[in-house]
Amino acid sequence: MRFHLITLGVRDVEKAAIFYERLFKIKRSQHSQDGVVFLKLGGIALSLFGLDALANDANVKNDCNNYRGFSLAHNAASEAEVDTLYKEAVALGAKQLKKPQKAFWGGYSSYVADLDGNLIEIAYNPFFPFNNLGELDI
């Protein structure tokens, strides 16, 4: 059993797609279409879908506030990579939430909010190894 898509509801699908493409150097899938963009992440994909359209599809009210109890996380290979990605995210329009700093759990962590307020943790965790495909081996 596995997840295949992580879907974020966003206000502007194209702007959100450009943000994630540039920050993480990933490409959109050829299966993307008007109103939805799929970004390849190895064995899963990040799906960017219009916020109102996603709420409508799920048959719920779109009443998103700033904090949604959800975050994406990128585990960097070093503290220096955390610093670089954090600066790139801010330059692309992300909101600074927690500047890169030593974390209580022994790593190095930061948070930004993307263009729609979705939390992104950018961290270095020396206890999480990567396999030969660049995937977490946990």
C-alpha positions as CSV (number, residue, x, y, z in Angstrom):
1,M,0.0,0.0,0.0
2,R,1.3,3.4,-0.9
3,F,0.3,7.0,-1.7
4,H,0.6,8.0,-5.3
5,L,-0.3,11.7,-5.2
6,I,0.0,14.5,-2.7
7,T,-2.5,17.2,-3.7
8,L,-2.3,20.8,-2.6
9,G,-5.2,23.2,-3.2
10,V,-3.7,26.4,-4.6
11,R,-5.1,29.8,-5.6
12,D,-3.2,30.0,-8.9
13,V,-2.1,26.6,-10.3
14,E,0.4,28.0,-12.8
15,K,2.1,30.3,-10.2
16,A,2.3,27.4,-7.7
17,A,3.7,25.1,-10.4
18,I,6.4,27.6,-11.3
19,F,7.3,28.0,-7.6
20,Y,7.8,24.3,-7.0
21,E,9.5,23.7,-10.4
22,R,12.1,26.3,-9.7
23,L,12.6,25.7,-6.0
24,F,13.1,21.9,-6.2
25,K,14.3,21.7,-9.9
26,I,11.5,19.3,-10.8
27,K,9.5,19.0,-14.0
28,R,5.8,18.8,-14.6
29,S,4.3,15.7,-16.0
30,Q,3.0,15.5,-19.5
31,H,-0.3,14.4,-17.9
32,S,-0.8,18.0,-16.5
33,Q,-3.7,19.9,-18.0
34,D,-5.7,23.0,-17.5
35,G,-6.5,23.4,-13.8
36,V,-4.1,20.7,-12.5
37,V,-0.4,20.2,-12.7
38,F,1.5,17.1,-11.7
39,L,5.1,17.3,-10.6
40,K,7.2,14.1,-10.6
41,L,8.7,13.2,-7.3
42,G,10.1,9.8,-8.0
43,G,7.5,7.2,-7.0
44,I,4.9,9.8,-6.1
45,A,3.7,13.1,-7.6
46,L,2.8,16.5,-6.2
47,S,-0.5,17.5,-7.6
48,L,-1.4,21.2,-7.7
49,F,-5.2,21.8,-8.1
50,G,-7.3,24.9,-7.8
51,L,-8.3,25.5,-4.2
52,D,-12.0,26.0,-5.0
53,A,-12.0,23.1,-7.5
54,L,-10.5,20.8,-5.0
55,A,-13.0,21.7,-2.3
56,N,-15.8,21.3,-4.9
57,D,-14.4,17.9,-5.9
58,A,-14.3,16.7,-2.3
59,N,-17.8,18.2,-1.6
60,V,-16.5,20.4,1.2
61,K,-16.6,24.1,1.9
62,N,-13.4,26.1,1.0
63,D,-12.7,27.7,4.4
64,C,-8.9,27.4,4.5
65,N,-7.2,29.5,7.0
66,N,-3.4,30.1,7.2
67,Y,-2.6,26.9,9.2
68,R,-4.0,23.7,7.8
69,G,-2.2,21.1,10.1
70,F,-0.2,19.8,7.1
71,S,3.4,20.3,5.9
72,L,5.6,19.2,3.1
73,A,9.2,18.4,4.0
74,H,12.4,18.3,2.0
75,N,15.4,16.6,3.7
76,A,18.6,18.2,2.4
77,A,22.0,16.5,2.3
78,S,23.6,19.2,4.4
79,E,23.0,22.3,6.5
80,A,24.4,24.4,3.6
81,E,21.8,23.0,1.3
82,V,19.1,23.9,3.8
83,D,20.4,27.5,3.9
84,T,20.5,27.6,0.0
85,L,17.0,26.2,-0.5
86,Y,15.6,28.5,2.2
87,K,17.0,31.6,0.5
88,E,15.8,30.3,-2.9
89,A,12.2,29.7,-1.5
90,V,12.1,33.3,-0.1
91,A,13.4,34.7,-3.4
92,L,10.6,32.9,-5.2
93,G,8.0,34.5,-2.9
94,A,7.7,32.1,0.0
95,K,7.0,33.6,3.4
96,Q,9.8,33.2,6.0
97,L,8.4,31.3,9.1
98,K,11.5,29.8,10.8
99,K,15.0,30.7,9.7
100,P,17.4,27.8,9.4
101,Q,18.6,26.8,12.9
102,K,19.8,23.9,15.0
103,A,16.9,21.7,15.9
104,F,16.2,20.1,19.3
105,W,16.2,16.7,17.7
106,G,19.8,17.0,16.5
107,G,19.3,18.3,13.0
108,Y,19.0,21.6,11.3
109,S,15.6,22.9,10.3
110,S,13.6,25.8,8.8
111,Y,10.1,26.5,7.6
112,V,8.6,28.6,4.8
113,A,5.1,29.0,3.6
114,D,4.5,28.7,-0.2
115,L,2.4,31.2,-2.2
116,D,-0.8,29.7,-0.7
117,G,0.4,29.4,2.9
118,N,1.2,25.7,2.7
119,L,4.1,24.8,5.1
120,I,7.3,23.5,3.7
121,E,10.0,22.3,6.1
122,I,13.5,22.4,4.7
123,A,15.7,20.3,7.0
124,Y,18.9,18.4,7.3
125,N,18.5,15.2,9.4
126,P,21.8,13.4,10.0
127,F,19.8,10.4,11.2
128,F,17.9,9.8,7.9
129,P,20.1,8.1,5.3
130,F,19.3,8.3,1.5
131,N,19.4,5.2,-0.7
132,N,21.2,5.1,-4.1
133,L,18.0,6.6,-5.7
134,G,18.1,9.7,-3.4
135,E,15.1,8.4,-1.5
136,L,14.9,8.4,2.3
137,D,15.9,5.0,3.6
138,I,13.9,4.9,6.8
